[in-house]
Amino acid sequence: MIITDARYIRFNLQMFSSEDEGRTEDPLPRRLHDARRRGQVAKTQELAGTLVVLFGILVFTLFSNRQFTLLQNYFAQVFTTAGLIAAQGFSIDDVTGILLGVIGVVLQFVWPFLAVAFVFGITGEIIQVGIQPTTQQFEPKFNKFMPTAQKLRERLWPFSRQVAVNLIKALFKVIIIATLAYSITRNNFSNLVLMATRSIPDNVNMLAVLTLRLMVFTMLMLLIVSAIDYVYQRFEFMESMKMSKHEWKQEMKEIEGNPLIKNELRKRQQQLLQRRMLKEVPRADVVVTNPTHYAVALLYEPHRMEAPQVIAKGEGSIALRIREIARETNVPIIEKPELARALYSACEISDFIPQQLYSAVLTLQEFIDRVSEKMHRYQAQQVV
């Protein structure tokens, strides 16, 4: 029975929504680092294969005479030996010796090409992603077997931007090979026509040269394709790594810590610094006030300081507390609004006052008296 009534056809449209919807923020360095540790990097599969084939052709060109001479001599020896053994009768040892010899010679023939494939296969990866060993790619991931919106979309609609790019690359490769083959054939058409008048070895050599030329030019063109594909793959990778605003905020919290906790820690640090600062107020020689908004405590010890030093300052409630402590400890309090504002804005805790404020501070009689008293006490101690 086929149900055609639209009332019975229901789809969960959320299942088909883009997983990347809302991902507008560039990935943070930590996200890229974690992806790299998992083996998720931007790379093209074309580069390593192209390098292997290109340098394989180079090795084949350099060692082909030697390798084919090796095969020719060995198999000539094998056939001669096999003829003698056939006349005298085969034994298991004879057959085993021939097979082991064949395996050894074949390995001697192919090892240069295997070495090239190994070296340049790894080189192609290192050029793109550097050296980043990881085992996470080999770990079993059972969530791959779970149906997701991405997999369902691929089943129901298998076409995507990546599929389209792969199709374009494949067509471009076909066009490159066909164009190069046509160009080489056209340029050597007269030689190809005369093949019937030449010996077989000459024809084989000519076809080998043309084939190698075609393969080299093709690989060089594919290197360009690999470079373009790498740029695209990097773009795709960065797009896939993008984050939603919520993900970005959560990651920043993990990197820098929860803002609430950070604010609480900052508040406690400020309170600790304020308590330490207020403990220094009794040592001050004078407290300059605004009179209610600002308070700056100055200390000057002529025998070891080059200028008066700000040992405490504050505004609002902190300024009020500085004045209270100054009264309790008999530190002079002088109301000089302009000087208090200038000291507050120009100096931080433990800073010496700037030269442009020297003359203003020296007009404070209480400050001069206390400093003079210090000087007398210090000189008396020196005499004793």
C-alpha positions in Angstrom: 0.0 0.0 0.0 1.4 3.4 -1.0 0.5 6.4 1.1 0.1 9.5 -1.1 -1.7 11.7 1.4 0.7 14.5 2.3 -0.6 14.5 5.9 1.2 11.2 6.5 4.5 12.4 5.2 6.7 14.0 7.9 10.3 15.0 7.8 12.5 16.4 10.6 13.8 19.4 8.7 16.5 19.9 11.4 18.1 16.7 10.2 18.9 18.4 6.9 20.1 21.7 8.3 23.7 22.6 7.9 25.9 21.5 10.7 28.0 24.6 10.0 25.1 27.0 10.4 26.0 29.9 12.7 29.8 29.1 12.5 31.0 32.5 11.6 34.0 32.9 14.0 37.6 32.1 12.9 39.0 29.2 14.8 41.2 29.9 17.8 44.9 28.6 17.8 44.0 26.1 20.4 41.3 24.5 18.2 43.7 24.3 15.3 46.4 22.8 17.6 43.9 20.1 18.9 42.8 19.3 15.4 46.5 18.9 14.4 47.1 16.5 17.3 44.1 14.4 16.1 45.6 14.3 12.6 43.1 16.7 11.1 45.2 19.0 8.9 44.9 20.8 5.5 46.5 18.8 2.8 46.0 17.5 -0.7 46.4 13.9 -1.6 47.7 14.9 -5.1 51.1 16.2 -4.1 52.6 13.0 -2.6 51.4 10.8 -5.5 52.6 13.3 -8.1 56.1 13.5 -6.4 56.3 9.7 -6.2 55.5 9.2 -9.9 57.7 12.1 -11.1 60.8 11.0 -9.2 60.0 7.3 -10.0 60.2 8.3 -13.7 63.6 9.9 -13.0 64.9 6.8 -11.2 63.6 4.6 -14.0 65.4 6.8 -16.6 68.7 6.6 -14.7 68.7 2.9 -13.7 66.5 1.3 -16.4 69.5 0.0 -18.5 71.1 -1.5 -15.4 68.0 -3.0 -14.1 66.9 -4.6 -17.4 70.4 -5.9 -18.0 70.2 -7.5 -14.6 66.9 -9.2 -15.4 68.0 -10.3 -18.9 71.2 -11.9 -17.6 69.5 -13.6 -14.7 66.7 -15.1 -16.7 69.1 -16.2 -19.4 71.0 -18.1 -16.6 67.7 -19.5 -15.2 66.5 -20.8 -18.5 69.9 -22.4 -19.2 70.0 -24.0 -15.7 66.4 -25.1 -16.1 67.3 -26.8 -19.4 70.2 -28.7 -17.7 68.0 -29.7 -14.7 65.2 -30.9 -17.0 67.6 -33.2 -18.8 68.9 -34.6 -15.5 65.6 -34.5 -13.6 64.1 -31.9 -11.2 64.3 -32.0 -7.5 62.6 -29.9 -4.8 65.9 -28.2 -4.0 66.4 -27.2 -7.6 62.9 -25.6 -7.8 63.4 -23.9 -4.5 66.7 -22.4 -5.5 65.3 -21.1 -8.8 62.3 -19.4 -7.0 64.5 -17.8 -4.3 66.8 -16.5 -7.0 63.9 -15.0 -8.9 62.5 -13.3 -5.8 66.0 -11.9 -5.0 66.4 -10.5 -8.5 62.9 -9.0 -8.6 63.6 -7.3 -5.2 66.9 -5.9 -6.7 64.9 -4.6 -9.6 62.1 -2.9 -7.7 64.0 -1.6 -4.6 64.9 1.8 -6.1 61.3 2.4 -7.0 60.1 1.3 -3.5 62.7 3.6 -1.9 61.5 6.6 -4.1 57.8 5.9 -3.2 58.7 5.7 0.5 60.9 8.8 0.6 58.8 11.1 -1.6 55.5 9.8 -0.1 56.6 11.1 3.3 58.2 14.2 1.8 54.9 15.2 0.2 53.2 15.0 3.6 56.0 16.9 5.4 55.9 19.7 2.9 52.3 20.3 3.6 51.9 19.6 7.4 55.4 19.2 8.8 56.3 16.5 11.2 53.3 15.7 13.5 53.2 12.0 14.6 49.9 10.9 15.9 48.2 7.6 16.7 44.6 9.0 17.1 43.9 8.3 13.4 44.2 4.6 14.2 42.1 4.6 17.3 38.6 3.0 16.8 35.9 5.6 16.7 32.5 4.0 17.2 30.7 7.3 16.6 31.5 6.9 12.9 28.9 4.1 12.8 26.2 6.3 14.3 23.9 8.1 11.9 24.3 11.8 11.8 22.7 14.6 9.8 25.9 14.9 7.7 25.7 11.1 6.8 22.0 11.2 6.1 22.4 14.2 3.8 25.2 12.5 1.9 23.0 9.4 1.5 19.9 11.3 0.3 21.9 14.0 -1.7 25.4 12.7 -2.4 26.4 15.9 -4.2 28.5 18.5 -2.3 31.1 21.1 -2.9 33.9 18.6 -2.2 32.4 16.1 -4.7 32.2 18.8 -7.3 35.8 19.8 -6.8 37.0 16.2 -7.1 35.0 15.9 -10.3 36.6 19.0 -11.7 40.1 17.8 -10.7 39.5 14.5 -12.5 38.2 16.2 -15.6 41.2 18.6 -15.6 43.6 15.7 -15.3 42.0 14.0 -18.3 42.2 17.2 -20.3 45.8 17.7 -19.4 46.8 14.1 -20.4 44.8 14.3 -23.6 46.2 17.7 -24.5 49.8 16.7 -23.9 49.3 13.3 -25.7 47.9 15.2 -28.7 50.7 17.7 -28.7 53.5 15.1 -28.5 51.8 12.9 -31.1 51.4 15.9 -33.5 55.0 17.0 -33.0 56.3 13.4 -33.7 53.8 12.4 -36.3 56.3 11.9 -39.0 58.4 9.6 -36.9 55.3 7.5 -35.9 54.3 7.2 -39.6 57.8 5.7 -40.4 57.6 3.1 -37.7 56.8 0.4 -40.3 60.1 1.0 -42.0 62.2 0.7 -38.8 63.4 -2.2 -36.6 61.5 -3.2 -33.5 64.2 -2.1 -31.1 64.2 1.4 -32.7 60.4 1.6 -32.4 60.5 0.5 -28.8 63.1 3.1 -27.9 61.2 5.8 -29.7 57.9 4.9 -28.0 59.7 4.7 -24.6 61.1 8.2 -25.0 57.7 9.7 -26.1 56.0 7.9 -23.2 58.5 9.2 -20.6 58.2 12.7 -22.1 54.4 12.5 -21.8 54.6 11.3 -18.2 57.1 14.0 -17.1 55.1 16.8 -18.6 51.9 15.4 -17.1 53.5 15.2 -13.6 54.8 18.7 -13.9 51.3 20.0 -14.7 49.8 17.9 -11.9 52.2 19.6 -9.5 50.5 22.9 -10.4 47.1 21.2 -9.9 48.4 19.9 -6.5 49.4 23.5 -5.4 45.9 24.8 -6.4 44.2 21.9 -4.6 46.3 22.5 -1.5 45.0 26.1 -1.4 41.5 24.9 -1.8 41.9 22.2 0.8 43.3 24.7 3.3 40.3 26.9 2.7 37.9 24.0 3.2 39.8 23.0 6.4 39.6 26.5 7.9 35.9 26.7 7.0 35.3 23.3 8.8 37.2 24.6 11.8 35.1 27.8 12.2 33.2 28.2 15.4 29.9 29.5 16.5 29.8 32.5 18.8 28.8 30.1 21.7 31.7 27.7 20.9 34.1 30.7 20.7 33.0 32.0 24.1 33.3 28.6 25.7 36.8 28.0 24.3 37.9 31.5 25.5 36.6 30.6 28.9 38.6 27.4 28.9 41.7 29.2 27.7 41.5 32.3 29.9 39.2 31.0 32.7 35.7 31.8 33.6 35.1 35.6 33.6 33.2 35.4 36.9 36.1 33.6 38.6 38.6 35.9 37.0 36.7 39.0 38.2 36.5 37.5 41.7 40.3 36.8 41.7 41.0 40.3 40.5 38.8 41.8 43.2 40.6 39.8 45.9 44.0 40.8 44.5 42.9 44.5 44.6 41.7 44.1 48.2 45.0 42.5 49.2 46.9 45.3 47.5 44.7 47.9 49.2 45.3 46.4 52.7 49.0 46.4 52.1 48.9 50.0 50.9 46.8 51.1 53.9 49.4 49.6 56.2 52.0 52.0 54.8 49.9 55.2 55.6 51.3 55.5 59.1 54.8 55.9 57.7 53.8 58.9 55.5 55.1 62.4 56.2 51.9 64.0 54.8 48.6 63.1 53.2 47.4 65.5 50.4 43.6 65.5 49.9 41.0 67.0 47.5 39.4 67.1 50.3 36.9 64.3 49.8 37.6 62.7 46.4 41.3 62.0 46.4 44.0 61.3 49.0 47.7 60.8 48.3 50.2 59.8 51.0 53.8 61.0 50.6 57.0 59.7 52.2 60.4 61.2 52.0 63.6 60.0 53.6 66.3 62.4 52.5 69.2 60.1 53.3 68.1 57.4 50.9 65.5 58.9 48.5 66.1 61.2 45.7 62.5 62.6 45.8 59.3 62.1 47.8 57.5 58.8 47.1 53.8 58.0 46.8 53.2 55.1 49.3 49.4 55.2 49.2 46.7 56.8 47.1 42.9 56.4 46.5 39.7 57.9 45.7 36.2 57.8 47.2 36.0 55.2 50.0 39.7 54.4 49.8 40.6 58.1 50.1 38.3 58.3 53.2 40.1 55.3 54.8 43.5 56.9 54.1 42.4 60.1 55.9 41.0 58.1 58.9 44.3 56.2 59.3 46.3 59.4 59.0 44.2 61.0 61.8 44.6 57.9 64.0 48.4 57.9 63.5 49.0 61.7 63.6 50.0 62.0 60.0 49.4 65.6 58.8 46.5 66.0 56.4 46.7 69.0 54.0 43.9 70.0 51.7 45.4 70.9 48.3 42.8 69.9 45.6 44.9 70.7 42.5 48.0 69.1 43.9 46.1 66.0 45.1 44.6 65.5 41.6 47.9 66.1 39.9 49.7 63.6 42.2 46.9 61.0 41.8 46.9 61.1 38.0 50.7 61.4 37.6 51.9 58.8 40.1 51.3 55.1 40.8 52.1 53.4 44.1 55.8 53.4 44.9 56.5 56.1 42.2 58.6 59.1 43.0 56.9 62.4 42.3 57.8 64.1 39.0 60.1 67.1 38.9 57.3 69.5 37.8 55.6 68.8 41.2 58.6 69.4 43.4 57.9 73.1 44.0 54.3 72.5 44.8 55.2 69.8 47.4 57.9 72.0 48.9 55.2 74.6 49.8 53.6 72.2 52.3 54.9 73.5 55.6 53.9 70.4 57.6 55.7 68.3 55.1 58.9 70.4 55.4 58.7 70.3 59.2 58.5 66.5 59.4 61.2 66.1 56.8 63.4 68.5 58.8 62.7 66.6 62.0 63.8 63.4 60.2 67.0 65.1 59.1 67.8 66.2 62.6 67.2 62.7 64.0 69.3 61.1 61.3 72.2 63.6 61.9 72.1 63.0 65.6 72.3 59.3 65.1 75.3 59.8 62.8 77.0 61.8 65.5 76.4 59.2 68.2 
